[in-house]
Amino acid sequence: MAERIANKLEQALAPLHLNVIDESHQHQGHGGWREGGETHFRVEIVSVAFAGKSRLERHRLVNGALAQELAESVHALAIAARAPGEG
C-alpha cells in the first residue's frame, strides 16, 4: 500500500520530496486497525503544486489523489505538505 500511495502522489503532484511511512503498528487495537497493517500512514511531501495554497487546499490535493485508497483500505492519513523553500 505504501508503494501504491507513493506512485499515486508521484503521478498527481510530481513531488521533489516524498516519504510515505506506514504507522499502522502504532495503532494496533485502535479503530480502523487490521491484522497485517497498512491502515495508518504518514505522508511527507514537497511539491511546487502546493505553492500559494493553504494547508487545507494542500490536504485536499493529497486526499484527492488518494481517494480510492482512503475509501477502500487506508483508515488514517497524516499529511505534512510543503512547497519548495518552506521550512
C-alpha positions as CSV (number, residue, x, y, z in Angstrom):
1,M,0.0,0.0,0.0
2,A,2.9,2.4,0.8
3,E,4.2,1.9,-2.8
4,R,0.7,2.4,-4.2
5,I,0.4,5.7,-2.3
6,A,3.8,6.9,-3.4
7,N,3.0,6.1,-7.1
8,K,-0.3,7.9,-7.0
9,L,1.2,11.0,-5.4
10,E,4.2,11.0,-7.8
11,Q,1.8,10.9,-10.8
12,A,-0.6,13.6,-9.4
13,L,1.8,16.0,-7.7
14,A,5.3,15.4,-9.1
15,P,6.9,15.8,-5.7
16,L,10.5,17.0,-5.2
17,H,10.5,15.0,-1.9
18,L,8.2,12.2,-0.8
19,N,8.2,10.0,2.2
20,V,5.4,7.5,2.9
21,I,5.5,6.0,6.3
22,D,3.4,3.0,7.5
23,E,2.5,3.8,11.1
24,S,-0.1,1.0,11.4
25,H,1.9,-0.7,14.1
26,Q,1.4,2.3,16.4
27,H,-2.4,1.9,16.2
28,Q,-2.7,-1.8,16.9
29,G,-6.0,-2.4,18.7
30,H,-7.4,1.0,17.8
31,G,-10.2,1.9,15.4
32,G,-9.6,1.0,11.8
33,W,-6.6,-1.2,12.5
34,R,-6.5,-4.5,10.8
35,E,-4.2,-7.5,11.1
36,G,-1.3,-7.1,8.6
37,G,-1.3,-3.3,9.0
38,E,-1.3,-0.9,6.0
39,T,-4.1,1.1,7.6
40,H,-2.4,4.2,9.0
41,F,0.1,6.3,7.1
42,R,2.0,9.5,7.3
43,V,3.0,11.4,4.1
44,E,5.7,14.0,4.0
45,I,5.6,15.7,0.6
46,V,7.2,18.7,-1.0
47,S,5.8,19.8,-4.4
48,V,5.6,23.0,-6.4
49,A,1.9,22.2,-6.8
50,F,1.5,23.4,-3.2
51,A,2.9,26.9,-3.8
52,G,0.5,29.6,-2.9
53,K,-2.0,27.1,-1.5
54,S,-3.4,27.0,2.0
55,R,-2.9,23.9,4.3
56,L,-6.5,22.9,3.6
57,E,-6.0,23.1,-0.2
58,R,-2.8,21.1,0.0
59,H,-4.5,18.4,2.0
60,R,-7.4,18.3,-0.5
61,L,-4.9,17.7,-3.3
62,V,-3.3,14.8,-1.5
63,N,-6.7,13.3,-0.4
64,G,-8.0,13.7,-3.9
65,A,-5.0,11.8,-5.4
66,L,-5.6,9.0,-2.8
67,A,-9.4,9.0,-2.9
68,Q,-9.6,5.3,-3.8
69,E,-7.2,4.2,-1.2
70,L,-8.9,6.3,1.5
71,A,-12.3,4.8,0.5
72,E,-11.1,1.2,0.4
73,S,-8.4,0.4,2.9
74,V,-6.5,3.4,4.4
75,H,-8.1,4.3,7.7
76,A,-5.9,7.3,8.6
77,L,-3.6,9.6,6.7
78,A,-1.4,12.3,8.4
79,I,-0.1,14.8,5.9
80,A,2.8,17.2,6.0
81,A,2.6,19.1,2.7
82,R,5.0,21.9,1.8
83,A,6.1,23.9,-1.2
84,P,9.8,24.1,-2.1
85,G,11.7,26.5,0.2
86,E,9.2,26.3,3.1
87,G,10.6,25.2,6.5
